[in-house]
Amino acid sequence: MHLELEDPYVVVYRQIHALVDSEARLVELLERSSCYGGSAWARYHYSRGPLIQSSRNLGDWFRYMLKPGNANLDLISSQRSAGIESVLVKGGEVEITYAGLGGGGVGATLSRAKAGDVLRYEVTECGGGRVARGTIVLPRRERLIIGVDDTDSKTTGATWALIHNIASKVDRPEARYISHSLVQLFPVPTKTQNCVSTAVEFACLPGRAESMLADFMALLKKYTVSEQTGMAVFRDFDPSSLLAYAQRCKRERVQYEDALEAAREAGVQILMNGQGLIGAVAALPFCARPDESIVPGMK
C-alpha cells in the first residue's frame, strides 16, 4: 500500500466562530480542534497575550474571551511562541490575526485559515525560525441558548439525550451547535427520575436562527413523551442575570410563576410552556458550564 499525507505539517481546525456582544466590547472565539494536544499548546501560549481575558476548553472546543484591539506580542521561542495579535469587529465580520514562531506559525496560519466557517484569509510564509502571521475573517455571530425540561416519563427516555440528538440534527452553517449542559435541579416530587434539565448553545448568524428554532421545536414536539415540556430561549451574550433564579432551582422547590417572572425580567422567549419551563429557564445560565451545572445545590 502506498500512503501519502496531503499536507504533513498542517492540522486544520474543524470550525472557528466569533461570538460578539451587542456593543462589540467582547468577542468569544471558539475553535473546534482536530488535535487536542496541539490546541492545548496553543491555549497555553495564547493565554499569555494581552488581548486574552480568559480561556478554557470544553471537549474539543477551545474558547477564548477576547478584548478587541491590537497588541505587540513580543514572541519568544519556548516561552510565548504564538498568540493573537489583533481582534477587529467590522460590521458583520470579525478579523482575527494570529502570529507564531516555527510550528506555532503554521498553526497560526494554515491550520486556522482552512477551518470550517472561515469566510476568507491572508497568510504569510510559515515554518522555520521566522515569524508567521495569518488573518482569518469570520462572520459575526450571536449566542443563542435553548433550555428544555420534562420530555421523558418514568419508563421512556432522558431529556439530555433527546436534546443533544435534536441539536445535532438541526446544526447548520447559520446556527452551529456548540455546547451541551445537564443541570441538576432540586428533586421535587413531580420529577420523573433524576430531576435534570438541559441547556444547548448555538452560535448563530444575526437574523438567521429562526429556521433552526422551528426545526428544533418540531422535533421536540414529535419526540417528547410528556405533556409538560418546557422550552425557553435566551438570545444574548451573557445569561448570568438568570443565575440567582437557577441556583434557587437547585436548592429548593420553585413555583411556575417564579419561572415566568425570571423569564420576563431576562427577556427569555418561551416556546413551550409546560411545567418543565421551571427547569428550562434554570438551565439557561449554565450554558457552556457542564462541570458546574451537574453539581446539586446546597441548602
Secondary structure, 3 states (H helix, E strand, C coil): CCCCCCCCCCCCCCEEEEEECCCCCCEEEEEECCCHHHHHHHHHHHCCCCCEEEEEEECCEEEEEECCEECCCCCECCCECEEEEEEEEECCEEEEEEEEECHHHHHHCHHHHCCECCCEEEECCCCCCCEEEEEEEEEEEEEEEEEEECCCCCCCCCHHHHHHHHHHHHCECCEEEEEEEEEECCCCCCCCCCCEEEEEEEEECCCCCHHHHHHHHHHHHHHCCCCCCEEEEECCCCCHHHHHHHHHHHHCCCCHHHHHHHHHHHCCEEEEECCCHHHHHHHHHHCCCHHHHCCCCCC
